[in-house]
Amino acid sequence: MSFNTALIGELKHEAASTRKILERIPADKLSWRPHDKSMQLGRLAKHVAELNLWVARIINSDEFDFATANFNNDVPENVEQILSIFDEKIAEATGALETVTDDALNTKWLVKRGGHVMFELPKKVALRSFAYNHIYHHRGQLSVYLRLLDVSVPGMYGPSADERN
């Protein structure tokens, strides 16, 4: 099996769990945050929804420079906007993965901030650590936000406490 086939399988499997949690975001709480240093719920949900953009970025470039990057940190207006972003980024990620070769995934990807190199990894490692694990990390944060808001938390790898009988 080619490496991209495994990555596509994981992407699709995890996307189903991520969508479940994004669908539970309460529309009237998008500006809520558990702490002054925390992201607003809507911003965090949008971040989770858009993180799959890193898949295509990693595959289609050899480096990324935070010094020249422009990020949109706006809080979305509604949950439908979050889900739309999620669906768009999943489609882009899947498309990029479908065409990438194992040889291309073995090439290096460099992340820097101006002249400072933050790290350099093979693209296949960057996809797992910088893209996929990044999503799982923030998805976990979302589950805590939902719990604090007393919103039913969906199970990710089996039933959650809210789904047990």
Residue pairs with C-beta under 8 A, 6 or more apart in sequence:
2 101
2 102
3 102
3 105
3 124
4 97
4 98
4 100
4 101
4 102
4 105
7 97
7 124
7 127
8 94
8 97
8 98
10 132
11 52
11 55
11 90
11 93
11 94
11 97
11 132
12 94
14 132
14 135
14 136
15 52
15 86
15 90
17 139
17 154
17 156
17 157
18 48
18 86
18 135
18 139
19 83
19 86
20 154
20 156
21 48
21 139
21 142
21 143
21 146
21 153
21 154
21 156
22 45
22 48
22 49
22 79
22 82
22 83
22 86
22 142
23 79
23 83
24 146
24 151
24 152
24 153
24 154
25 41
25 42
25 45
25 79
25 82
25 142
25 146
26 41
26 149
26 151
27 78
27 79
29 41
29 42
29 149
30 40
30 41
30 42
30 45
30 75
30 76
30 77
30 78
30 79
31 40
31 41
31 42
31 75
32 40
32 41
32 145
32 149
33 39
33 40
33 41
34 144
34 145
34 148
38 44
39 47
40 75
41 142
41 145
41 149
42 75
42 76
42 82
43 73
43 74
43 75
43 76
44 138
44 141
44 142
44 145
45 76
45 79
45 82
45 142
46 74
46 75
46 76
46 81
46 82
46 85
47 138
48 86
48 135
48 138
48 139
48 142
49 82
49 83
49 85
49 86
49 89
50 85
50 86
50 89
51 89
51 131
51 134
51 135
51 138
52 86
52 89
52 90
52 92
52 93
52 131
52 135
53 89
53 92
53 93
54 127
54 130
54 131
54 134
55 92
55 93
55 96
55 97
55 127
55 131
56 92
56 93
56 95
56 96
57 64
58 64
58 109
58 123
58 126
58 127
58 130
58 131
59 96
59 97
59 100
59 104
59 105
59 123
59 127
60 96
61 109
62 107
62 108
62 109
62 110
63 109
63 110
63 111
63 112
64 109
64 110
64 111
64 112
65 111
65 112
65 113
65 114
66 111
66 112
66 113
66 118
67 112
67 113
67 114
76 82
76 85
100 123
104 123
105 122
105 123
105 124
105 127
106 122
106 123
106 124
107 122
107 123
108 120
108 121
108 122
108 123
109 120
109 121
109 122
109 123
109 126
110 117
110 119
110 120
111 117
111 118
111 119
111 120
111 126
111 130
112 118
121 129
121 130
139 156
143 153
143 156
143 160
146 152
146 153
147 153
152 160
152 162
152 163
153 160
153 161
153 162
154 160
154 162
154 163
155 163
